[in-house]
Amino acid sequence: MAFDSLKDLLPGAMNRGHIAEQVAIARALEGANRALEGALPSGRDGDARAMSLKDGVIMIACLNAPAMRLISRIEREVVASALKEAPKNDIRGIRVRLVQRISAAGDMLE
């Protein structure tokens, strides 16, 4: 009986469970959030967070209008940072949405 190494089994298991796609989305959102944190003023880095990636568009939740305007101006940087983390993702742009609060779990609350 032959045993395969875990290193050899993992890529196939990730593809079968569609986990690879979810991991790529999470990495892209992490990259987008890194760009947001770098662009927002000191102490205001919690004013915006990349929440989802669907159909090539990153949804970003913002707590206030000044953050929304700033993020709209740095769209290219946010997309580039997301693509740097997950280059195989199809990311074409961002959508910014004003919300009342962003929960610790990452849920947008309108």
Backbone as JSON Lines, residues from 0, in Angstrom:
{"i":0,"aa":"M","n":[0.84,-1.17,0.0],"ca":[0.0,0.0,0.0],"c":[0.9,1.24,0.0]}
{"i":1,"aa":"A","n":[0.68,2.14,-0.95],"ca":[1.5,3.35,-1.06],"c":[0.77,4.52,-0.4]}
{"i":2,"aa":"F","n":[1.55,5.33,0.26],"ca":[0.99,6.52,0.9],"c":[1.5,7.76,0.18]}
{"i":3,"aa":"D","n":[0.6,8.69,-0.07],"ca":[1.0,9.96,-0.68],"c":[1.29,10.96,0.44]}
{"i":4,"aa":"S","n":[2.21,11.84,0.18],"ca":[2.51,12.84,1.2],"c":[1.39,13.89,1.25]}
{"i":5,"aa":"L","n":[1.24,14.48,2.39],"ca":[0.22,15.51,2.57],"c":[0.44,16.67,1.61]}
{"i":6,"aa":"K","n":[1.7,16.99,1.36],"ca":[2.04,18.07,0.44],"c":[1.48,17.8,-0.96]}
{"i":7,"aa":"D","n":[1.47,16.56,-1.37],"ca":[0.95,16.19,-2.68],"c":[-0.57,16.15,-2.71]}
{"i":8,"aa":"L","n":[-1.2,15.86,-1.59],"ca":[-2.65,15.74,-1.53],"c":[-3.36,17.08,-1.37]}
{"i":9,"aa":"L","n":[-2.73,18.03,-0.72],"ca":[-3.38,19.28,-0.38],"c":[-3.89,20.09,-1.57]}
{"i":10,"aa":"P","n":[-3.12,20.31,-2.64],"ca":[-3.65,21.08,-3.77],"c":[-4.92,20.48,-4.38]}
{"i":11,"aa":"G","n":[-4.95,19.17,-4.53],"ca":[-6.13,18.52,-5.08],"c":[-7.33,18.66,-4.18]}
{"i":12,"aa":"A","n":[-7.12,18.54,-2.88],"ca":[-8.22,18.68,-1.92],"c":[-8.76,20.1,-1.92]}
{"i":13,"aa":"M","n":[-7.88,21.07,-2.04],"ca":[-8.33,22.47,-2.06],"c":[-9.18,22.74,-3.3]}
{"i":14,"aa":"N","n":[-8.78,22.19,-4.42],"ca":[-9.55,22.41,-5.65],"c":[-10.89,21.69,-5.62]}
{"i":15,"aa":"R","n":[-10.92,20.5,-5.07],"ca":[-12.18,19.76,-4.99],"c":[-13.18,20.47,-4.08]}
{"i":16,"aa":"G","n":[-12.74,21.08,-3.04],"ca":[-13.64,21.74,-2.1],"c":[-13.84,23.21,-2.41]}
{"i":17,"aa":"H","n":[-13.36,23.69,-3.51],"ca":[-13.45,25.1,-3.9],"c":[-12.83,26.01,-2.84]}
{"i":18,"aa":"I","n":[-11.96,25.44,-2.07],"ca":[-11.31,26.21,-1.02],"c":[-10.3,27.18,-1.63]}
{"i":19,"aa":"A","n":[-9.65,26.78,-2.7],"ca":[-8.63,27.62,-3.32],"c":[-9.22,28.96,-3.74]}
{"i":20,"aa":"E","n":[-10.44,28.94,-4.29],"ca":[-11.09,30.19,-4.7],"c":[-11.37,31.08,-3.49]}
{"i":21,"aa":"Q","n":[-11.84,30.5,-2.41],"ca":[-12.14,31.27,-1.2],"c":[-10.86,31.83,-0.58]}
{"i":22,"aa":"V","n":[-9.8,31.07,-0.61],"ca":[-8.52,31.54,-0.08],"c":[-8.01,32.71,-0.93]}
{"i":23,"aa":"A","n":[-8.15,32.62,-2.24],"ca":[-7.71,33.71,-3.12],"c":[-8.52,34.98,-2.85]}
{"i":24,"aa":"I","n":[-9.82,34.84,-2.62],"ca":[-10.66,36.0,-2.32],"c":[-10.22,36.62,-0.99]}
{"i":25,"aa":"A","n":[-9.98,35.8,0.0],"ca":[-9.55,36.31,1.31],"c":[-8.22,37.05,1.2]}
{"i":26,"aa":"R","n":[-7.31,36.5,0.41],"ca":[-6.01,37.17,0.23],"c":[-6.18,38.5,-0.49]}
{"i":27,"aa":"A","n":[-7.05,38.55,-1.5],"ca":[-7.3,39.81,-2.22],"c":[-7.88,40.85,-1.27]}
{"i":28,"aa":"L","n":[-8.8,40.45,-0.42],"ca":[-9.4,41.39,0.53],"c":[-8.36,41.88,1.54]}
{"i":29,"aa":"E","n":[-7.46,41.0,1.95],"ca":[-6.38,41.42,2.85],"c":[-5.5,42.47,2.18]}
{"i":30,"aa":"G","n":[-5.18,42.26,0.92],"ca":[-4.38,43.24,0.18],"c":[-5.1,44.57,0.04]}
{"i":31,"aa":"A","n":[-6.39,44.52,-0.25],"ca":[-7.18,45.76,-0.36],"c":[-7.22,46.47,0.99]}
{"i":32,"aa":"N","n":[-7.4,45.73,2.07],"ca":[-7.44,46.34,3.39],"c":[-6.1,46.96,3.77]}
{"i":33,"aa":"R","n":[-5.03,46.35,3.34],"ca":[-3.7,46.91,3.6],"c":[-3.56,48.26,2.89]}
{"i":34,"aa":"A","n":[-4.05,48.36,1.66],"ca":[-4.0,49.63,0.93],"c":[-4.87,50.68,1.61]}
{"i":35,"aa":"L","n":[-6.04,50.26,2.09],"ca":[-6.93,51.2,2.77],"c":[-6.3,51.74,4.04]}
{"i":36,"aa":"E","n":[-5.71,50.86,4.83],"ca":[-5.07,51.28,6.07],"c":[-3.94,52.26,5.81]}
{"i":37,"aa":"G","n":[-3.2,52.04,4.74],"ca":[-2.1,52.93,4.41],"c":[-2.55,54.29,3.9]}
{"i":38,"aa":"A","n":[-3.73,54.35,3.33],"ca":[-4.22,55.61,2.74],"c":[-4.99,56.46,3.73]}
{"i":39,"aa":"L","n":[-5.64,55.83,4.68],"ca":[-6.45,56.58,5.64],"c":[-5.56,57.27,6.67]}
{"i":40,"aa":"P","n":[-5.99,58.43,7.18],"ca":[-5.19,59.15,8.18],"c":[-4.96,58.32,9.44]}
{"i":41,"aa":"S","n":[-3.92,58.64,10.15],"ca":[-3.6,57.95,11.39],"c":[-4.77,58.02,12.35]}
{"i":42,"aa":"G","n":[-5.1,56.9,12.94],"ca":[-6.21,56.84,13.88],"c":[-7.57,56.64,13.22]}
{"i":43,"aa":"R","n":[-7.62,56.7,11.9],"ca":[-8.89,56.54,11.17],"c":[-8.86,55.29,10.3]}
{"i":44,"aa":"D","n":[-7.9,54.41,10.52],"ca":[-7.77,53.24,9.66],"c":[-8.92,52.25,9.8]}
{"i":45,"aa":"G","n":[-9.75,52.4,10.81],"ca":[-10.92,51.55,10.95],"c":[-12.16,52.09,10.27]}
{"i":46,"aa":"D","n":[-12.01,53.21,9.56],"ca":[-13.16,53.84,8.91],"c":[-13.61,53.13,7.64]}
{"i":47,"aa":"A","n":[-12.82,52.2,7.14],"ca":[-13.19,51.5,5.91],"c":[-12.6,50.1,5.93]}
{"i":48,"aa":"R","n":[-13.33,49.18,5.3],"ca":[-12.85,47.8,5.23],"c":[-13.4,47.15,3.96]}
{"i":49,"aa":"A","n":[-12.53,46.43,3.26],"ca":[-12.96,45.63,2.11],"c":[-13.73,44.44,2.66]}
{"i":50,"aa":"M","n":[-14.96,44.25,2.18],"ca":[-15.85,43.25,2.76],"c":[-16.05,42.02,1.88]}
{"i":51,"aa":"S","n":[-16.09,42.23,0.57],"ca":[-16.38,41.09,-0.31],"c":[-15.8,41.34,-1.7]}
{"i":52,"aa":"L","n":[-15.7,40.26,-2.45],"ca":[-15.26,40.32,-3.84],"c":[-16.22,39.46,-4.64]}
{"i":53,"aa":"K","n":[-16.94,40.09,-5.55],"ca":[-17.9,39.37,-6.37],"c":[-17.95,40.0,-7.76]}
{"i":54,"aa":"D","n":[-17.93,39.17,-8.76],"ca":[-18.0,39.62,-10.16],"c":[-16.95,40.68,-10.48]}
{"i":55,"aa":"G","n":[-15.75,40.52,-9.92],"ca":[-14.64,41.42,-10.21],"c":[-14.69,42.75,-9.5]}
{"i":56,"aa":"V","n":[-15.59,42.91,-8.54],"ca":[-15.74,44.18,-7.83],"c":[-15.55,43.95,-6.33]}
{"i":57,"aa":"I","n":[-14.67,44.73,-5.73],"ca":[-14.46,44.67,-4.28],"c":[-15.44,45.64,-3.63]}
{"i":58,"aa":"M","n":[-16.24,45.14,-2.71],"ca":[-17.17,45.98,-1.96],"c":[-16.45,46.49,-0.71]}
{"i":59,"aa":"I","n":[-16.42,47.81,-0.55],"ca":[-15.76,48.42,0.6],"c":[-16.79,49.17,1.42]}
{"i":60,"aa":"A","n":[-16.84,48.86,2.7],"ca":[-17.75,49.54,3.62],"c":[-17.0,50.71,4.25]}
{"i":61,"aa":"C","n":[-17.66,51.88,4.28],"ca":[-17.07,53.08,4.87],"c":[-18.0,53.64,5.93]}
{"i":62,"aa":"L","n":[-17.4,54.22,6.97],"ca":[-18.18,54.79,8.05],"c":[-18.53,56.25,7.84]}
{"i":63,"aa":"N","n":[-17.84,56.92,6.93],"ca":[-18.12,58.35,6.72],"c":[-17.79,58.77,5.3]}
{"i":64,"aa":"A","n":[-18.36,59.93,4.92],"ca":[-18.2,60.43,3.55],"c":[-16.76,60.81,3.2]}
{"i":65,"aa":"P","n":[-15.99,61.43,4.11],"ca":[-14.6,61.73,3.75],"c":[-13.79,60.48,3.4]}
{"i":66,"aa":"A","n":[-14.01,59.39,4.13],"ca":[-13.31,58.14,3.8],"c":[-13.76,57.63,2.44]}
{"i":67,"aa":"M","n":[-15.04,57.76,2.14],"ca":[-15.55,57.32,0.83],"c":[-14.87,58.08,-0.3]}
{"i":68,"aa":"R","n":[-14.74,59.39,-0.14],"ca":[-14.11,60.21,-1.19],"c":[-12.65,59.82,-1.37]}
{"i":69,"aa":"L","n":[-11.95,59.65,-0.26],"ca":[-10.54,59.27,-0.34],"c":[-10.37,57.93,-1.04]}
{"i":70,"aa":"I","n":[-11.18,56.97,-0.67],"ca":[-11.07,55.63,-1.25],"c":[-11.42,55.65,-2.73]}
{"i":71,"aa":"S","n":[-12.4,56.45,-3.11],"ca":[-12.74,56.56,-4.53],"c":[-11.55,57.1,-5.34]}
{"i":72,"aa":"R","n":[-10.77,57.98,-4.73],"ca":[-9.61,58.55,-5.43],"c":[-8.45,57.56,-5.54]}
{"i":73,"aa":"I","n":[-8.38,56.58,-4.65],"ca":[-7.25,55.64,-4.68],"c":[-7.68,54.27,-5.2]}
{"i":74,"aa":"E","n":[-8.71,54.23,-5.99],"ca":[-9.23,52.95,-6.49],"c":[-8.15,52.1,-7.14]}
{"i":75,"aa":"R","n":[-7.33,52.7,-7.98],"ca":[-6.3,51.93,-8.68],"c":[-5.32,51.28,-7.71]}
{"i":76,"aa":"E","n":[-4.94,52.01,-6.66],"ca":[-4.02,51.47,-5.67],"c":[-4.64,50.3,-4.9]}
{"i":77,"aa":"V","n":[-5.92,50.42,-4.58],"ca":[-6.61,49.34,-3.86],"c":[-6.67,48.09,-4.73]}
{"i":78,"aa":"V","n":[-7.04,48.26,-5.99],"ca":[-7.11,47.12,-6.91],"c":[-5.72,46.51,-7.1]}
{"i":79,"aa":"A","n":[-4.71,47.35,-7.27],"ca":[-3.35,46.84,-7.47],"c":[-2.87,46.06,-6.26]}
{"i":80,"aa":"S","n":[-3.18,46.54,-5.07],"ca":[-2.77,45.85,-3.85],"c":[-3.49,44.51,-3.72]}
{"i":81,"aa":"A","n":[-4.76,44.47,-4.07],"ca":[-5.52,43.21,-4.03],"c":[-4.96,42.22,-5.04]}
{"i":82,"aa":"L","n":[-4.65,42.7,-6.24],"ca":[-4.1,41.81,-7.27],"c":[-2.69,41.33,-6.92]}
{"i":83,"aa":"K","n":[-1.95,42.13,-6.18],"ca":[-0.61,41.72,-5.76],"c":[-0.7,40.49,-4.84]}
{"i":84,"aa":"E","n":[-1.71,40.46,-4.0],"ca":[-1.9,39.34,-3.08],"c":[-2.52,38.12,-3.77]}
{"i":85,"aa":"A","n":[-3.38,38.36,-4.74],"ca":[-4.08,37.27,-5.43],"c":[-4.12,37.56,-6.92]}
{"i":86,"aa":"P","n":[-3.01,37.36,-7.61],"ca":[-2.91,37.77,-9.02],"c":[-3.83,37.02,-9.98]}
{"i":87,"aa":"K","n":[-4.34,35.85,-9.59],"ca":[-5.21,35.11,-10.5],"c":[-6.66,35.56,-10.43]}
{"i":88,"aa":"N","n":[-6.99,36.4,-9.45],"ca":[-8.36,36.9,-9.34],"c":[-8.65,37.92,-10.43]}
{"i":89,"aa":"D","n":[-9.89,37.98,-10.85],"ca":[-10.34,38.96,-11.83],"c":[-10.93,40.14,-11.05]}
{"i":90,"aa":"I","n":[-10.11,41.17,-10.83],"ca":[-10.56,42.34,-10.07],"c":[-10.49,43.54,-11.0]}
{"i":91,"aa":"R","n":[-11.65,44.15,-11.24],"ca":[-11.73,45.27,-12.18],"c":[-12.0,46.6,-11.5]}
{"i":92,"aa":"G","n":[-12.5,46.6,-10.28],"ca":[-12.81,47.87,-9.65],"c":[-13.32,47.69,-8.23]}
{"i":93,"aa":"I","n":[-13.77,48.81,-7.66],"ca":[-14.31,48.79,-6.31],"c":[-15.68,49.45,-6.29]}
{"i":94,"aa":"R","n":[-16.44,49.14,-5.27],"ca":[-17.7,49.83,-5.0],"c":[-17.64,50.21,-3.52]}
{"i":95,"aa":"V","n":[-17.91,51.48,-3.24],"ca":[-17.82,51.98,-1.88],"c":[-19.23,52.22,-1.36]}
{"i":96,"aa":"R","n":[-19.47,51.75,-0.14],"ca":[-20.8,51.85,0.44],"c":[-20.72,52.46,1.84]}
{"i":97,"aa":"L","n":[-21.59,53.41,2.12],"ca":[-21.65,54.05,3.42],"c":[-22.48,53.19,4.36]}
{"i":98,"aa":"V","n":[-21.93,52.87,5.53],"ca":[-22.61,52.04,6.52],"c":[-22.54,52.73,7.87]}
{"i":99,"aa":"Q","n":[-23.4,52.31,8.79],"ca":[-23.4,52.9,10.13],"c":[-22.27,52.36,10.99]}
{"i":100,"aa":"R","n":[-21.99,51.07,10.83],"ca":[-20.86,50.49,11.57],"c":[-20.4,49.22,10.86]}
{"i":101,"aa":"I","n":[-19.19,48.85,11.19],"ca":[-18.61,47.63,10.66],"c":[-18.31,46.75,11.86]}
{"i":102,"aa":"S","n":[-18.94,45.6,11.94],"ca":[-18.76,44.73,13.11],"c":[-17.38,44.08,13.07]}
{"i":103,"aa":"A","n":[-16.99,43.54,14.21],"ca":[-15.71,42.86,14.31],"c":[-15.65,41.65,13.39]}
{"i":104,"aa":"A","n":[-16.81,41.04,13.12],"ca":[-16.84,39.87,12.25],"c":[-16.77,40.27,10.78]}
{"i":105,"aa":"G","n":[-16.84,41.57,10.49],"ca":[-16.74,42.02,9.12],"c":[-18.09,42.22,8.45]}
{"i":106,"aa":"D","n":[-19.17,42.13,9.19],"ca":[-20.49,42.33,8.61],"c":[-20.78,43.82,8.47]}
{"i":107,"aa":"M","n":[-21.39,44.19,7.36],"ca":[-21.81,45.57,7.16],"c":[-23.19,45.75,7.79]}
{"i":108,"aa":"L","n":[-23.35,46.78,8.54],"ca":[-24.64,47.08,9.12],"c":[-25.09,48.42,8.58]}
{"i":109,"aa":"E","n":[-26.19,48.4,7.82],"ca":[-26.66,49.63,7.18],"c":[-27.37,50.52,8.16]}
